[in-house]
Amino acid sequence: SNQDLAGEFGGVGIQLGYNDDKRLVVVTPLVGTPAEKAGIKPQDLIVKIEDKDTTNITLPEAVKLIRGPRGTKVNLTILREGEQDSREFSLVREIIVVKSVEVSFKETGSGKNIAVIKLSRFGERTNDEWVKGVNEVVDKEASGVVLDLRNNPGGFLESAVYIGSEFLDGGDVVLQENSQGERTPFKVSRNGKLTKIPLVVLINKGSASASEIVAGALQDRKRAKLVGEKSFGKGTIQEAEDLAEGSGIHITVAKWLTPNGRWVNDTVGLEPDVKVDAEKEDDTKDPQLDKALELLD
């Protein structure tokens, strides 16, 4: 929703998803939010929201039940892996301001300083946050960059072109194809600061839409290797129209293609250059990131 893209709402700070049994789970609690402070963990099953059983619930329904005015309470019944009994969490909703860009630095085996830029969506504030992040990468003189697009569901097309332009020296970022089959290229829109730095991109099945535009462009143009798992496969472009009373409509106006004309849709997804599965058991381990660092060493 446009509320998500603006990055501010009343909630508890949980990223929701499904496990293999199609049950509602916590993908991750966001740092510093009520959910994280209360001790909710990744992969926790959400069995009930208030009194509503979550079997067969859709993600939008779940989100609607969890969100609400700040200062109000929401009760979640959670079942943790390996435990028999469920736990009750009573959380007070806060305004959750979600940063879409987070930069950290990791050292490789041989001592190189690598910047990890985690981009969690392409929203209204993303470009401003992105500029700050890139300046930090330049200031710290990183010798390589990992662009982490895992679980990034996408967002605005303009933002995808803006971010793709950081890494590419001129040329096409994405092609838009209308219903008559006419293609319009969206070209690099500015001088990027990271056009020469060694780059690896992390993707997984939660990387969709604008994430696939950026990853697909960097892969097609041989600018970066993609590491991880096949992406989601959402090759349609949506332009958001805000309607009265705060509702929004997303109209699918076109398909987008990578610079080489690939249409990433209907679970086709982008194939990683180096396939690495995620660590299921231990959330302190991240073999996908480890592989990216190794490639940049």
Secondary structure, DSSP 4 states (H G I P E B T S, - for coil): -HHHHHTEEEE--EEEEE-TTS-EEEEEEPTTSHHHHHT--TT-EEEEETTEE-TT--HHHHHHHH--STT-EEEEEEE-TT-SS-EEEEEE-EEEE--SEEEEEEE-TT--EEEEEEE--B-TTHHHHHHHHHHHHHHTT-SEEEEE-TT---B-HHHHHHHHHHH--SSEEEEEE-TT--EEEEEP-S--S-SSS-EEEEE-TT--THHHHHHHHHHHTTS-EEEES------EEEEEEE-GGG-EEEEEEEEEE-TT--B--TT--PPPSEE-PPPSS-TT--HHHHHHHHHT-
